[in-house]
Amino acid sequence: MSRLPRGFRLATARAGIKEGQDRDDLALIHALRPVQAAGVFTTNRLQGAPVRLTRARLRAGLAQAVLINSGNANVCTPGGLKDAQEMAGLLARALGIRERLVLVCSTGVIGVPLPMPKLRAAIPRLAQNRATLRQAAQAIMTTDTFPKYLSMELQVGARRYRLSGFAKGAGMIQPRMATTLAFALTDAPLAAPVLKAALREAVQQSFNCITVDGQTSTSDTYLALASGTEAPFGPGSRGERLFKSALLELSQHLAAQVLKDGEGATKVLKITVKGARSRRDALRAAYAVANSMLVKTAFSGAEANWGRVMSALGASGAAVRPERLDLRIQGVLVARAGVATGRDKALRGRLSKAKEVAITMELGLGQHGAQVLSTDLTEEYVRLNAAYRT
């Protein structure tokens, strides 16, 4: 199913924001009328001007357009907020809509002023263009190697609704209450508070469970827009439940695509913690292992170095008692009661071919658990980030 939800159109254009980038770098989401809107954002305290502008405008729960640029994050720049406001104003005039209904998202290099003359020339063209979901996803990429998008449908009684989304991200990823840049569009009838609650629930079980390098971006934003015009789904109704389930599925798909595109990644690490004293402890333990460079490089080399997992776990701050700790890699019990079993040697051949590695830690201290998805760390990650500004 490739059709967009009713009431939306997409467009892309090329502004030439980043020198040497030979593709469209502007994307537009345009609703034919003001629609319900919600968002979640980075918890990084150095938030970009587009994040601050969009957060403020979303307090009303309405939007009609989203302007997205890649190649420049508009973060830590002189006049950054003024430039973001000018971008919104240029688009509002080109579309003939109210400026306060235009949201702005930017991604790319930090600390470099936006090339406003180029944007002043390109934004009016953008307003006249058309694009597919795939083309919009391509236009917002930075170090991504492939576009990330999905369309689906949900059936509520006799009515069929559409849900489409797209995202970008490959590095600087450990979202906290947000993601890289992601957008969800639907023609389901949703009041703004219901849309916001559904978005937050979906994020907690998708983008907030992935990490590539433990870094939270200054620009992370996930926006959801709903164009349905009939009576909104009631609280606790079947329609609301089905929409929440669909939005979660969409978000998990996009988050998984971001993870698979982790800069230079060759394996996905599925890290599961069971038997923790608290949910907080479970997350601490999972993220400590997920972000350990020693763990990530070991699995990059197909090395079942479970000692690195144990070391990261012990330093995580989570409650751990070695005599109760069991550790499994790919289902093989490599440590029991905190002591080696000698079974890890048989794993090397399996790990060299594996695209996904399961690491399971049973702490034996309680009833809480968590799961985090991560990636291995390769030489390609270093190469890409060493030359990111060039």
LINWO-V426488 format. One record per residue. RES is the residue in one letter. OMEGA is omega in radians with two decimals (999 if undefined). Layout:
RES&OMEGA, RES&OMEGA
This chain:
M&-3.03, S&-3.11, R&3.10, L&3.00, P&-3.13, R&3.08, G&-3.14, F&2.93, R&3.13, L&3.08, A&3.03, T&3.08, A&-3.13, R&3.09, A&-3.09, G&-3.08, I&-3.13, K&-3.12, E&3.09, G&3.14, Q&-2.99, D&3.08, R&3.08, D&-3.12, D&3.03, L&3.05, A&-3.12, L&2.89, I&-3.09, H&3.03, A&-3.06, L&3.04, R&3.08, P&-3.08, V&3.06, Q&-3.07, A&3.10, A&3.14, G&2.95, V&-2.95, F&3.11, T&3.01, T&3.01, N&-3.07, R&3.03, L&-3.08, Q&3.12, G&3.13, A&3.11, P&3.09, V&-3.11, R&3.14, L&-3.08, T&3.10, R&-3.12, A&-3.08, R&-3.12, L&-3.13, R&3.12, A&3.11, G&-3.13, L&3.05, A&3.06, Q&3.12, A&3.03, V&3.10, L&-3.07, I&3.03, N&3.02, S&3.11, G&-3.13, N&-3.05, A&-3.06, N&3.12, V&3.12, C&3.14, T&3.06, P&3.14, G&-3.08, G&-3.13, L&3.09, K&3.13, D&3.11, A&3.11, Q&3.12, E&3.08, M&3.13, A&3.14, G&3.11, L&-3.13, L&-3.14, A&3.13, R&-3.13, A&-3.13, L&-3.10, G&3.14, I&3.14, R&-3.07, E&-3.10, R&3.10, L&3.12, V&3.08, L&-3.07, V&3.06, C&-3.14, S&3.12, T&-3.14, G&-3.06, V&3.11, I&2.98, G&3.13, V&3.13, P&3.08, L&3.06, P&-3.00, M&3.09, P&3.11, K&-3.14, L&3.11, R&3.13, A&-2.99, A&-3.03, I&3.06, P&3.07, R&-3.14, L&-3.09, A&-3.10, Q&-3.02, N&3.06, R&3.13, A&3.04, T&3.09, L&3.12, R&-3.13, Q&3.08, A&3.11, A&3.12, Q&-3.06, A&-3.10, I&-3.11, M&2.97, T&3.08, T&3.10, D&3.07, T&3.08, F&3.13, P&-3.07, K&-3.08, Y&3.14, L&2.99, S&-3.13, M&3.13, E&3.00, L&-3.10, Q&3.08, V&-3.05, G&3.14, A&-3.06, R&3.09, R&-3.12, Y&-3.13, R&3.09, L&3.14, S&3.12, G&3.02, F&-3.04, A&3.01, K&3.08, G&3.06, A&3.10, G&-3.03, M&-3.03, I&2.68, Q&-3.07, P&3.00, R&-3.09, M&3.12, A&3.13, T&3.02, T&2.86, L&3.11, A&-3.05, F&3.10, A&-3.13, L&3.10, T&3.02, D&3.05, A&-3.12, P&-3.05, L&2.99, A&-3.07, A&3.14, P&3.11, V&3.12, L&-3.14, K&3.14, A&3.13, A&-3.14, L&-3.14, R&3.11, E&-3.13, A&-3.12, V&-3.10, Q&-3.10, Q&-3.13, S&-3.08, F&3.12, N&3.09, C&3.11, I&3.02, T&3.01, V&-3.06, D&3.09, G&-3.08, Q&3.11, T&-3.07, S&3.07, T&-2.99, S&-3.03, D&-3.12, T&3.00, Y&-3.12, L&3.05, A&-3.12, L&-3.10, A&-3.03, S&-3.08, G&-3.06, T&-3.13, E&-3.14, A&-3.09, P&3.03, F&3.12, G&3.10, P&3.13, G&-3.11, S&3.12, R&3.12, G&3.12, E&-3.13, R&-3.13, L&3.11, F&3.13, K&3.12, S&-3.13, A&3.13, L&3.08, L&3.12, E&3.12, L&-3.09, S&3.12, Q&3.09, H&-3.11, L&3.12, A&3.11, A&3.10, Q&3.07, V&-3.11, L&-3.13, K&3.14, D&3.11, G&-2.95, E&3.13, G&-3.05, A&3.06, T&-3.13, K&2.96, V&3.10, L&-3.14, K&-3.00, I&-3.08, T&3.06, V&3.09, K&3.01, G&3.10, A&3.14, R&-3.10, S&3.05, R&3.14, R&3.10, D&-3.13, A&3.12, L&3.09, R&-3.12, A&-3.10, A&-3.11, Y&3.10, A&3.10, V&-3.09, A&-3.07, N&3.13, S&3.12, M&3.13, L&3.07, V&-3.06, K&-3.14, T&3.10, A&-3.11, F&3.02, S&3.12, G&3.12, A&-3.12, E&-3.13, A&-3.09, N&-3.04, W&3.08, G&3.09, R&3.08, V&-3.13, M&-3.13, S&3.13, A&3.12, L&-3.11, G&-3.14, A&-3.01, S&-3.02, G&3.08, A&3.08, A&-3.13, V&3.00, R&-3.03, P&-3.08, E&3.11, R&-2.99, L&2.99, D&-3.13, L&3.10, R&3.02, I&-3.06, Q&3.11, G&-3.13, V&3.13, L&-3.09, V&3.07, A&3.12, R&-3.08, A&3.08, G&-3.08, V&-3.11, A&3.06, T&-3.11, G&-3.08, R&-3.05, D&-3.08, K&-3.12, A&-3.03, L&-2.96, R&-3.14, G&3.13, R&-3.09, L&-3.12, S&-3.12, K&-3.01, A&3.00, K&3.10, E&-3.13, V&-3.14, A&3.09, I&-3.07, T&-3.14, M&3.08, E&-3.04, L&3.08, G&-3.07, L&-3.08, G&-3.04, Q&-3.02, H&-3.12, G&3.10, A&3.07, Q&3.13, V&3.08, L&-3.14, S&3.12, T&2.99, D&-3.12, L&-3.06, T&3.09, E&-3.12, E&3.11, Y&3.13, V&-3.12, R&-3.11, L&-3.06, N&3.05, A&-3.08, A&-3.00, Y&-3.07, R&-3.07, T&999
